[in-house]
Amino acid sequence: MVLYIVLSLVVLGNVTPTDLAKYTDTAVAEAAEPFLGTFGFFLVSMAALVATASSIVANIFSMLNVASQMGDNGALPSPFRKKLVGGGSPGFFALIVLVIILTNFFNLSSIANVASATFLGCYLAVFIVCWRKRKECHANPWLLAIGFYFYAGHLCFVYR
């Protein structure tokens, strides 16, 4: 959290509001350019690409694990139960093909917004479950309420 706060302060301190609106996708790289020149812009851009690729791979492995467990438990249809190469199932590979098609034929910004809203919705569900089981989890009700409030506010504000 401290890293993100420092990063946002650096970006806001080095990128004018006009440039921030103009370069929303590369704001962090724009903030690095005054210090490190074009090499800094390139370096931060490459780090962002590696981070994005890492996130995609992590999500694919997570999806494989969840689909595999749900298939083993009978919660998904039979195409998710048969194991193929690498532990994947025909249903899993069909989902990967669908994701590849969607990312190549649809607006990536729209897909990112839907994914972001979906993640926020999932986090809200976790807050609700934790609230219901707060005694078993030994959860602080104030922290749960504050976290839920900020996530719900963000979801409502950004995706209205």
N, CA and C of each residue as an Amber inpcrd file, in Angstrom:
protein
   480
   0.8310000  -1.1820000   0.0000000   0.0000000   0.0000000   0.0000000
   0.8800000   1.2520000   0.0000000   1.9490000   1.2120000   0.7950000
   2.8620000   2.3540000   0.8480000   3.4840000   2.5900000  -0.5290000
   3.8460000   1.5160000  -1.2150000   4.4370000   1.6400000  -2.5440000
   3.4700000   2.3310000  -3.5120000   2.2070000   1.9410000  -3.4910000
   1.2260000   2.5570000  -4.3850000   0.9940000   4.0290000  -4.0430000
   0.9960000   4.3530000  -2.7710000   0.8160000   5.7510000  -2.3690000
   2.0010000   6.5890000  -2.8410000   3.2260000   6.0730000  -2.6290000
   4.4190000   6.7970000  -3.0760000   4.4140000   6.9290000  -4.5930000
   4.0680000   5.8580000  -5.2870000   4.0120000   5.8920000  -6.7420000
   3.0020000   6.9240000  -7.2370000   1.8340000   6.9650000  -6.6130000
   0.8270000   7.9510000  -7.0390000   1.2960000   9.3720000  -6.7570000
   1.9950000   9.5850000  -5.6500000   2.5210000  10.9180000  -5.3560000
   3.5970000  11.3310000  -6.3660000   4.4450000  10.3810000  -6.7490000
   5.4770000  10.6670000  -7.7520000   4.8210000  11.0040000  -9.0900000
   3.8400000  10.2060000  -9.4900000   3.1690000  10.4540000 -10.7670000
   2.4640000  11.8020000 -10.7350000   1.6980000  12.0590000  -9.6780000
   0.9600000  13.3190000  -9.5990000   1.8930000  14.5190000  -9.4670000
   3.0770000  14.3210000  -8.8910000   4.0240000  15.4200000  -8.7470000
   4.8030000  15.7190000 -10.0170000   4.8510000  14.7650000 -10.9390000
   5.6730000  14.9390000 -12.1330000   4.8880000  14.9870000 -13.4420000
   3.6240000  14.7200000 -13.3890000   2.7980000  14.7450000 -14.5920000
   1.6850000  15.7530000 -14.3720000   1.5710000  16.7010000 -15.2520000
   0.5230000  17.7170000 -15.1160000  -0.8500000  17.0760000 -15.3120000
  -1.8940000  17.6710000 -14.7440000  -3.2350000  17.1150000 -14.9290000
  -3.6250000  16.9680000 -16.4060000  -3.1800000  17.8990000 -17.2300000
  -3.4740000  17.8100000 -18.6690000  -2.7970000  16.5940000 -19.2810000
  -1.5080000  16.3990000 -18.9480000  -0.7900000  15.2370000 -19.4680000
  -1.3360000  13.9380000 -18.8820000  -1.7670000  13.9740000 -17.6310000
  -2.3430000  12.7930000 -17.0030000  -3.6020000  12.3500000 -17.7480000
  -4.4350000  13.3150000 -18.1250000  -5.6450000  12.9940000 -18.8910000
  -5.2820000  12.5340000 -20.2970000  -4.2290000  13.1130000 -20.8580000
  -3.8140000  12.7840000 -22.2190000  -3.1330000  11.4120000 -22.2960000
  -2.3330000  11.0820000 -21.2700000  -1.5660000   9.8360000 -21.2580000
  -2.0250000   8.9120000 -20.1360000  -3.3020000   8.6390000 -20.0450000
  -3.8130000   7.8150000 -18.9310000  -3.1930000   6.4240000 -18.9060000
  -2.9340000   5.8550000 -20.0760000  -2.3970000   4.4940000 -20.1170000
  -0.9130000   4.4230000 -19.7990000  -0.1970000   5.5300000 -19.9440000
   1.2610000   5.5150000 -19.7350000   1.7030000   6.5730000 -18.7280000
   0.8360000   6.8960000 -17.7730000   1.1430000   7.9740000 -16.8230000
   2.4030000   7.6940000 -16.0070000   2.5850000   6.4610000 -15.5680000
   3.7650000   6.1370000 -14.7610000   5.0320000   6.2610000 -15.6050000
   4.9850000   5.8180000 -16.8390000   6.1420000   5.9530000 -17.7270000
   6.4150000   7.4220000 -18.0280000   5.3700000   8.2200000 -18.1740000
   5.5400000   9.6620000 -18.3920000   6.2130000  10.3040000 -17.1820000
   5.8960000   9.8230000 -15.9770000   6.5090000  10.3760000 -14.7650000
   7.9890000   9.9990000 -14.6690000   8.3710000   8.8560000 -15.2230000
   9.7730000   8.4250000 -15.1760000  10.6240000   9.1510000 -16.2070000
  10.0030000   9.6470000 -17.2560000  10.7670000  10.2740000 -18.3460000
  11.5760000  11.4940000 -17.9130000  11.0510000  12.4020000 -17.0590000
  11.8750000  13.5510000 -16.6590000  13.1590000  13.1580000 -15.9140000
  13.1300000  12.0370000 -15.1790000  14.2940000  11.6030000 -14.4170000
  15.2810000  10.8040000 -15.2470000  14.7570000   9.8930000 -16.0610000
  15.6200000   8.9510000 -16.7730000  15.5700000   9.0980000 -18.2940000
  14.8560000  10.0800000 -18.7880000  14.7610000  10.3000000 -20.2300000
  13.9610000   9.2150000 -20.9310000  14.2460000   9.0460000 -22.2050000
  13.5070000   8.0440000 -22.9790000  13.7920000   6.6290000 -22.4920000
  14.9970000   6.4130000 -21.9340000  15.3010000   5.0950000 -21.3680000
  14.3630000   4.7880000 -20.2010000  14.0970000   5.7800000 -19.3670000
  13.1720000   5.5890000 -18.2440000  11.7670000   5.2630000 -18.7130000
  11.3190000   5.9680000 -19.7450000  10.0060000   5.6830000 -20.3160000
   9.9540000   4.2490000 -20.8260000  11.0050000   3.8470000 -21.5640000
  11.0860000   2.4940000 -22.1010000  11.1290000   1.4630000 -20.9770000
  11.9410000   1.7130000 -19.9610000  12.1050000   0.7800000 -18.8450000
  10.7850000   0.5590000 -18.1080000  10.0890000   1.6340000 -17.7860000
   8.8180000   1.5150000 -17.0700000   7.7660000   0.8500000 -17.9620000
   7.7800000   1.1650000 -19.2520000   6.8350000   0.5280000 -20.1720000
   7.0720000  -0.9760000 -20.2560000   8.3320000  -1.3810000 -20.3190000
   8.6520000  -2.8090000 -20.3700000   8.2610000  -3.5040000 -19.0550000
   8.4980000  -2.8320000 -17.9270000   8.0980000  -3.4000000 -16.6380000
   6.5800000  -3.5800000 -16.5830000   5.8380000  -2.6350000 -17.1460000
   4.3730000  -2.7500000 -17.1770000   3.9410000  -3.9230000 -18.0430000
   4.6150000  -4.1180000 -19.1730000   4.2840000  -5.2580000 -20.0390000
   4.5750000  -6.5890000 -19.3440000   5.7120000  -6.6730000 -18.6630000
   6.0530000  -7.9010000 -17.9340000   5.0510000  -8.1460000 -16.8050000
   4.6650000  -7.0990000 -16.1000000   3.6820000  -7.2430000 -15.0220000
   2.3340000  -7.6980000 -15.5720000   1.9400000  -7.1650000 -16.7130000
   0.6820000  -7.5660000 -17.3290000   0.7320000  -9.0250000 -17.7590000
   1.8280000  -9.4210000 -18.4020000   1.9790000 -10.8160000 -18.8210000
   1.9830000 -11.7470000 -17.6170000   2.6490000 -11.3470000 -16.5580000
   2.6860000 -12.1450000 -15.3340000   1.2850000 -12.3030000 -14.7470000
   0.5220000 -11.2360000 -14.7540000  -0.8450000 -11.2880000 -14.2500000
  -1.7110000 -12.2300000 -15.0850000  -1.5510000 -12.1640000 -16.3950000
  -2.3290000 -13.0400000 -17.2780000  -1.9930000 -14.5040000 -17.0040000
  -0.7050000 -14.8190000 -16.8970000  -0.2900000 -16.1960000 -16.6260000
  -0.8130000 -16.6570000 -15.2670000  -0.7270000 -15.7990000 -14.2560000
  -1.2270000 -16.1630000 -12.9250000  -2.7310000 -16.4160000 -12.9580000
  -3.4590000 -15.6080000 -13.7050000  -4.9090000 -15.8120000 -13.8050000
  -5.2420000 -17.0880000 -14.5540000  -4.4580000 -17.4340000 -15.5700000
  -4.7020000 -18.6800000 -16.3000000  -4.4610000 -19.8770000 -15.3860000
  -3.3670000 -19.8670000 -14.6150000  -3.1050000 -20.9720000 -13.6950000
  -4.1940000 -21.0540000 -12.6180000  -4.6340000 -19.9060000 -12.1470000
  -5.7150000 -19.8930000 -11.1590000  -6.9890000 -20.4740000 -11.7520000
  -7.3080000 -20.0640000 -12.9920000  -8.4970000 -20.5770000 -13.6550000
  -8.3830000 -22.0880000 -13.8570000  -7.1950000 -22.5740000 -14.2210000
  -6.9800000 -24.0040000 -14.3970000  -7.2300000 -24.7520000 -13.0920000
  -6.7040000 -24.2210000 -12.0050000  -6.8650000 -24.8680000 -10.7040000
  -8.3290000 -24.9020000 -10.2690000  -9.0230000 -23.7710000 -10.3890000
 -10.4260000 -23.7080000  -9.9800000 -11.2790000 -24.6220000 -10.8550000
 -11.0660000 -24.5610000 -12.1800000 -11.8420000 -25.4060000 -13.0940000
 -11.5820000 -26.8820000 -12.8200000 -10.3420000 -27.2250000 -12.5220000
  -9.9950000 -28.6120000 -12.2260000 -10.6900000 -29.0900000 -10.9490000
 -10.6320000 -28.2820000  -9.9040000 -11.2820000 -28.6630000  -8.6410000
 -12.7990000 -28.7480000  -8.7840000 -13.3790000 -27.7750000  -9.4820000
 -14.8310000 -27.8030000  -9.6730000 -15.2490000 -28.9790000 -10.5530000
 -14.4260000 -29.3260000 -11.5440000 -14.7150000 -30.5010000 -12.3620000
 -14.6320000 -31.7730000 -11.5510000 -13.6020000 -31.8850000 -10.7010000
 -13.4520000 -33.0670000  -9.8380000 -14.6080000 -33.2060000  -8.8560000
 -15.1520000 -32.0800000  -8.3970000 -16.2740000 -32.1030000  -7.4470000
 -17.6200000 -32.2840000  -8.1340000 -17.6340000 -32.2760000  -9.4560000
 -18.8820000 -32.4380000 -10.1890000 -19.6820000 -31.1570000 -10.3340000
 -19.0780000 -30.0140000  -9.9940000 -19.7840000 -28.7350000 -10.0890000
 -19.7990000 -28.2040000 -11.5220000 -18.9230000 -28.7220000 -12.3750000
 -18.8860000 -28.3240000 -13.7890000 -19.2120000 -29.5410000 -14.6430000
 -19.6750000 -29.3270000 -15.8600000 -20.0340000 -30.4530000 -16.7240000
 -18.8380000 -31.3330000 -17.0930000 -19.1150000 -32.4470000 -17.7240000
 -18.0890000 -33.4550000 -18.0290000 -16.8920000 -32.9430000 -18.8250000
 -17.0180000 -31.9330000 -19.7310000 -15.8050000 -31.4760000 -20.4220000
 -14.7320000 -30.9180000 -19.4820000 -15.0910000 -30.6220000 -18.2370000
 -14.1220000 -30.1080000 -17.2750000 -13.5590000 -31.2110000 -16.3750000
 -14.0000000 -32.4420000 -16.5710000 -13.5560000 -33.5370000 -15.6940000
 -12.4110000 -34.3390000 -16.2860000 -12.4050000 -34.5250000 -17.5980000
 -11.3580000 -35.3220000 -18.2440000 -10.0610000 -34.5190000 -18.2970000
  -8.9850000 -35.1190000 -17.8390000  -7.6840000 -34.4360000 -17.8110000
  -6.9170000 -34.6880000 -19.1010000  -6.3250000 -33.6240000 -19.6110000
  -5.4900000 -33.7020000 -20.8050000  -4.0730000 -33.2690000 -20.4450000
  -3.3370000 -32.7990000 -21.3860000  -1.9540000 -32.3530000 -21.2030000
  -1.8830000 -31.2480000 -20.1520000  -0.9500000 -31.3780000 -19.2150000
  -0.7220000 -30.3310000 -18.2230000  -1.8210000 -30.2010000 -17.1870000
  -2.7010000 -31.1920000 -17.0850000  -3.7700000 -31.1270000 -16.0900000
  -5.0010000 -30.3740000 -16.5500000  -4.9580000 -29.8330000 -17.7640000
  -6.1080000 -29.1100000 -18.3030000  -7.1670000 -30.0750000 -18.8020000
  -8.3420000 -29.5560000 -19.0280000  -9.4590000 -30.3490000 -19.5250000
  -9.9190000 -29.7490000 -20.8500000 -10.7100000 -30.4930000 -21.6260000
 -11.2380000 -29.9090000 -22.8590000 -12.0150000 -28.6130000 -22.6050000
 -12.7680000 -28.5620000 -21.5280000 -13.5090000 -27.3430000 -21.1890000
 -12.5840000 -26.1820000 -20.8800000 -11.4980000 -26.4650000 -20.1710000
 -10.5220000 -25.4220000 -19.8460000  -9.8960000 -24.8640000 -21.1120000
  -9.4690000 -25.7470000 -22.0140000  -8.8430000 -25.2820000 -23.2510000
  -9.8420000 -24.5310000 -24.1290000 -11.1100000 -24.9280000 -24.0950000
 -12.1430000 -24.1850000 -24.8310000 -12.2780000 -22.7760000 -24.2590000
 -12.1990000 -22.6440000 -22.9350000 -12.2550000 -21.3190000 -22.3110000
 -11.0550000 -20.4690000 -22.7200000  -9.8790000 -21.0670000 -22.7820000
  -8.6790000 -20.3330000 -23.1960000  -8.8430000 -19.8300000 -24.6300000
  -9.3600000 -20.6790000 -25.5200000  -9.5870000 -20.2650000 -26.9070000
 -10.5970000 -19.1220000 -26.9470000 -11.6560000 -19.2160000 -26.1430000
 -12.6550000 -18.1510000 -26.0770000 -12.0310000 -16.8390000 -25.6050000
 -11.1670000 -16.9050000 -24.5970000 -10.4840000 -15.7050000 -24.0950000
  -9.6040000 -15.1000000 -25.1850000  -8.8860000 -15.9350000 -25.9160000
  -8.0250000 -15.4410000 -26.9990000  -8.8600000 -14.7580000 -28.0720000
  -9.9740000 -15.3530000 -28.4310000 -10.8470000 -14.7490000 -29.4400000
 -11.3960000 -13.4110000 -28.9440000 -11.8830000 -13.3860000 -27.7120000
 -12.4440000 -12.1460000 -27.1660000 -11.4100000 -11.0320000 -27.1130000
 -10.1910000 -11.3560000 -26.6900000  -9.1710000 -10.3110000 -26.5780000
  -8.7070000  -9.8030000 -27.9360000  -8.8560000 -10.6200000 -28.9720000
  -8.4220000 -10.1800000 -30.2920000  -9.5030000  -9.4720000 -31.0940000
 -10.7600000  -9.6340000 -30.7240000 -11.8330000  -9.0530000 -31.5230000
 -12.6640000  -8.0040000 -30.7920000 -12.4040000  -7.7990000 -29.5200000
 -13.1630000  -6.8080000 -28.7640000 -12.2260000  -5.7500000 -28.1950000
 -12.7960000  -4.6260000 -27.8100000 -12.0470000  -3.5130000 -27.2470000
 -11.4450000  -3.9340000 -25.9040000 -10.1140000  -3.8890000 -25.7950000
  -9.4460000  -4.3300000 -24.5670000  -9.7940000  -3.4580000 -23.3670000
 -10.0630000  -2.1710000 -23.5940000 -10.4470000  -1.3000000 -22.4790000
 -11.7680000  -1.7560000 -21.8860000 -12.6950000  -2.1400000 -22.7350000
 -13.9890000  -2.6260000 -22.2440000 -13.8220000  -3.9300000 -21.4810000
 -12.9850000  -4.8210000 -22.0180000 -12.7320000  -6.0880000 -21.3320000
 -12.0810000  -5.8350000 -19.9770000 -11.1260000  -4.9170000 -19.9300000
 -10.4470000  -4.5910000 -18.6680000 -11.4310000  -4.0090000 -17.6640000
 -12.3380000  -3.1610000 -18.1190000 -13.3490000  -2.5920000 -17.2100000
 -14.2700000  -3.6640000 -16.6570000 -14.6950000  -4.5860000 -17.5050000
 -15.5580000  -5.6750000 -17.0420000 -14.7980000  -6.5570000 -16.0520000
 -13.5500000  -6.8650000 -16.3700000 -12.7430000  -7.6890000 -15.4660000
 -12.5380000  -6.9920000 -14.1270000 -12.2560000  -5.7080000 -14.1680000
 -12.0540000  -4.9500000 -12.9360000 -13.3220000  -4.9340000 -12.0920000
 -14.4520000  -4.6770000 -12.7180000 -15.7220000  -4.6650000 -11.9900000
 -16.0330000  -6.0490000 -11.4230000 -15.7040000  -7.0950000 -12.1770000
 -15.9360000  -8.4620000 -11.7000000 -15.0810000  -8.7550000 -10.4740000
 -13.7980000  -8.3610000 -10.5210000 -12.9280000  -8.5660000  -9.3590000
 -13.4670000  -7.8120000  -8.1420000 -13.8940000  -6.5680000  -8.3270000
 -14.4490000  -5.8060000  -7.2080000 -15.6910000  -6.4880000  -6.6530000
 -16.5350000  -6.9990000  -7.5390000 -17.7240000  -7.7270000  -7.0890000
 -17.3610000  -8.9670000  -6.2900000 -16.3280000  -9.6850000  -6.7300000
 -15.8640000 -10.8750000  -5.9940000 -15.3120000 -10.4850000  -4.6270000
 -14.5630000  -9.3900000  -4.5750000 -14.0290000  -8.9370000  -3.2930000
 -15.1640000  -8.5420000  -2.3420000 -16.1990000  -7.9170000  -2.8840000
 -17.3510000  -7.5760000  -2.0510000 -18.0070000  -8.8430000  -1.5000000
 -18.0870000  -9.8800000  -2.3260000 -18.6480000 -11.1520000  -1.8620000
 -17.8040000 -11.7370000  -0.7330000 -16.4820000 -11.6140000  -0.8360000
 -15.6000000 -12.0930000   0.2300000 -15.8520000 -11.3110000   1.5140000
 -16.0170000  -9.9840000   1.3970000 -16.3380000  -9.1770000   2.5750000
 -17.6410000  -9.6500000   3.2210000 -18.6460000  -9.9210000   2.4170000
 -19.9470000 -10.3520000   2.9420000 -19.8270000 -11.6990000   3.6540000
 -19.1340000 -12.6460000   3.0370000 -18.9520000 -13.9600000   3.6610000
 -18.1590000 -13.8250000   4.9550000 -17.0980000 -13.0220000   4.9210000
 -16.2920000 -12.8300000   6.1280000 -17.1100000 -12.1460000   7.2250000
 -17.9780000 -11.2170000   6.8350000 -18.8420000 -10.5530000   7.8200000
 -19.7570000 -11.5760000   8.4900000 -20.3350000 -12.4550000   7.6800000
 -21.2380000 -13.4750000   8.2300000 -20.5080000 -14.4570000   9.1330000
 -19.2370000 -14.7010000   8.8610000 -18.4490000 -15.6600000   9.6420000
 -17.3580000 -14.9580000  10.4430000 -17.5990000 -13.7010000  10.8150000
 -16.5540000 -12.9060000  11.4650000 -16.0930000 -13.4820000  12.7910000
 -16.9570000 -14.1820000  13.5130000 -16.5320000 -14.7850000  14.7880000
 -15.6180000 -15.9740000  14.5340000 -15.9380000 -16.7710000  13.5240000
 -15.0960000 -17.9080000  13.1770000 -13.7510000 -17.4510000  12.6130000
 -13.7770000 -16.3530000  11.8650000 -12.5520000 -15.8250000  11.2360000
 -11.7530000 -14.9310000  12.1770000 -12.3480000 -14.5800000  13.3190000
 -11.7470000 -13.6130000  14.2440000 -11.4750000 -12.2940000  13.5360000
 -12.4350000 -11.8870000  12.7060000 -12.2820000 -10.6770000  11.9030000
 -12.7400000  -9.4570000  12.6900000 -12.0610000  -8.3600000  12.4660000
 -12.4270000  -7.0980000  13.0880000 -13.6120000  -6.5120000  12.3220000
 -14.7730000  -6.3670000  12.9580000 -15.9470000  -5.8790000  12.2330000
 -15.7740000  -4.4670000  11.6850000 -14.9990000  -3.6410000  12.3670000
 -14.7750000  -2.2790000  11.8720000 -13.9730000  -2.2900000  10.5790000
 -12.9230000  -3.1000000  10.5430000 -12.1250000  -3.1840000   9.3220000
 -12.9420000  -3.7550000   8.1660000 -13.7690000  -4.7430000   8.4500000
 -14.6310000  -5.2980000   7.4080000 -15.6000000  -4.2430000   6.8810000
 -16.2040000  -3.4980000   7.7860000 -17.1730000  -2.4730000   7.3810000
 -16.4940000  -1.3670000   6.5690000 -15.3220000  -0.9390000   7.0180000
 -14.5970000   0.1170000   6.2960000 -14.1790000  -0.3830000   4.9130000
 -13.6330000  -1.5860000   4.8560000 -13.2280000  -2.1590000   3.5710000
 -14.4030000  -2.3210000   2.6280000 -15.5130000  -2.8370000   3.1420000
 -16.7080000  -3.0030000   2.3080000 -17.1920000  -1.6510000   1.7970000
 -17.2020000  -0.6620000   2.6580000 -17.6610000   0.6800000   2.2840000
 -16.8260000   1.2470000   1.1330000 -15.4830000   1.1240000   1.2380000
 -14.6280000   1.6650000   0.1970000 -14.7330000   0.8760000  -1.1090000
 -14.7980000  -0.4540000  -1.0310000 -14.9550000  -1.2450000  -2.2530000
 -16.2920000  -0.9640000  -2.9180000 -17.3610000  -0.9250000  -2.1410000
 -18.6830000  -0.6460000  -2.7140000 -18.7300000   0.7620000  -3.2900000
 -18.1380000   1.7230000  -2.5880000 -18.0930000   3.0920000  -3.0900000
 -17.3220000   3.1870000  -4.3900000 -16.1940000   2.4960000  -4.4480000
 -15.3950000   2.4980000  -5.6790000 -16.1820000   1.8670000  -6.8240000
 -16.8060000   0.7390000  -6.5370000 -17.5930000   0.0650000  -7.5670000
 -18.7190000   0.9370000  -8.0820000 -19.4310000   1.6010000  -7.1660000
 -20.5450000   2.4670000  -7.5690000 -20.0660000   3.7330000  -8.2730000
 -18.9620000   4.3020000  -7.8150000 -18.4680000   5.5560000  -8.3830000
 -17.8830000   5.3600000  -9.7770000 -17.0450000   4.3500000  -9.9180000
 -16.3350000   4.1400000 -11.1840000 -17.2280000   3.5070000 -12.2430000
 -18.0940000   2.6050000 -11.8400000 -18.8960000   1.8360000 -12.8130000
 -20.3730000   2.2200000 -12.7810000 -20.6650000   3.5090000 -12.6660000
 -22.0620000   3.9410000 -12.6260000 -22.6720000   4.0010000 -13.9760000
